[in-house]
Amino acid sequence: MEQLSSALDGLQMKLSQLAERLEASGFTLGSNWEYDHGYYDYNLPADGTYYFLRIPVKTTGIGEIDDPDALVSVGTPLVLGHQYQRSLDDHANIGNLSASFNQFQEPEDKDTTIPDDIIEAAKQKLAEAEVLFVRS
């Protein structure tokens, strides 16, 4: 994981305004959101490893993440890497009931080293997103 300095860090606005700008830049609200916080992710293409530029957001006490009028605060953006196993999963021998809840392969390295070119790509994408906030 690598944190990135950003003009977005600490920004407060309505979730709908934030979402409109980030989604226009290719970010999506990750499915792992909770009512008081969530993460806007941008998938950085790479071979064999998933890298994401992640922008955390949390509510400031007014509304919840599923409410477009919620007031949110942006946290420090970061780059994450997850390298998935190329071979069979070590825990693949499970029953049907367990498999219905745990459908995903365990990462080979869930906090893999992030190459410099991926960090630079993340910084460039973050700069593109920041421009959408400066113009308003």
JOPEGI-V190131 format. One record per residue. N is the residue number from 0. SS is DSSP state (hx for helix, st for strand, lp for the rest). OMEGA is omega as a letter, one per 20 degrees, with the letter a starting at -180 (* if undefined). Layout:
{{N	SS	OMEGA} {N	SS	OMEGA}}
This chain:
{{0	lp	a} {1	st	r} {2	st	a} {3	lp	r} {4	lp	a} {5	lp	r} {6	lp	r} {7	lp	a} {8	lp	r} {9	lp	r} {10	lp	r} {11	st	r} {12	st	r} {13	st	r} {14	hx	a} {15	hx	r} {16	hx	r} {17	hx	a} {18	hx	a} {19	hx	a} {20	hx	a} {21	hx	r} {22	hx	r} {23	hx	r} {24	lp	r} {25	lp	r} {26	lp	r} {27	st	r} {28	st	a} {29	lp	a} {30	lp	a} {31	lp	r} {32	lp	r} {33	lp	a} {34	lp	a} {35	lp	r} {36	st	r} {37	st	a} {38	st	r} {39	st	a} {40	st	r} {41	st	a} {42	st	r} {43	st	a} {44	lp	r} {45	lp	a} {46	lp	r} {47	lp	a} {48	st	r} {49	st	r} {50	st	a} {51	st	r} {52	st	a} {53	st	r} {54	st	a} {55	st	r} {56	st	r} {57	st	r} {58	st	a} {59	lp	r} {60	lp	r} {61	lp	r} {62	lp	r} {63	lp	a} {64	lp	r} {65	lp	r} {66	lp	a} {67	lp	a} {68	lp	r} {69	lp	r} {70	st	a} {71	st	r} {72	st	a} {73	st	r} {74	lp	a} {75	lp	r} {76	lp	r} {77	st	r} {78	st	r} {79	st	r} {80	st	r} {81	st	r} {82	st	a} {83	st	a} {84	lp	r} {85	lp	a} {86	lp	r} {87	lp	r} {88	lp	r} {89	lp	a} {90	lp	a} {91	lp	a} {92	lp	a} {93	lp	a} {94	lp	a} {95	hx	a} {96	hx	r} {97	hx	a} {98	hx	r} {99	hx	r} {100	hx	a} {101	lp	a} {102	lp	a} {103	lp	a} {104	lp	r} {105	lp	a} {106	st	r} {107	st	r} {108	st	a} {109	lp	r} {110	lp	a} {111	lp	r} {112	lp	a} {113	lp	a} {114	lp	a} {115	hx	a} {116	hx	r} {117	hx	r} {118	hx	r} {119	hx	r} {120	hx	r} {121	hx	r} {122	hx	r} {123	hx	r} {124	hx	r} {125	hx	r} {126	hx	r} {127	hx	r} {128	hx	a} {129	hx	r} {130	hx	a} {131	hx	a} {132	hx	a} {133	hx	a} {134	lp	a} {135	lp	*}}
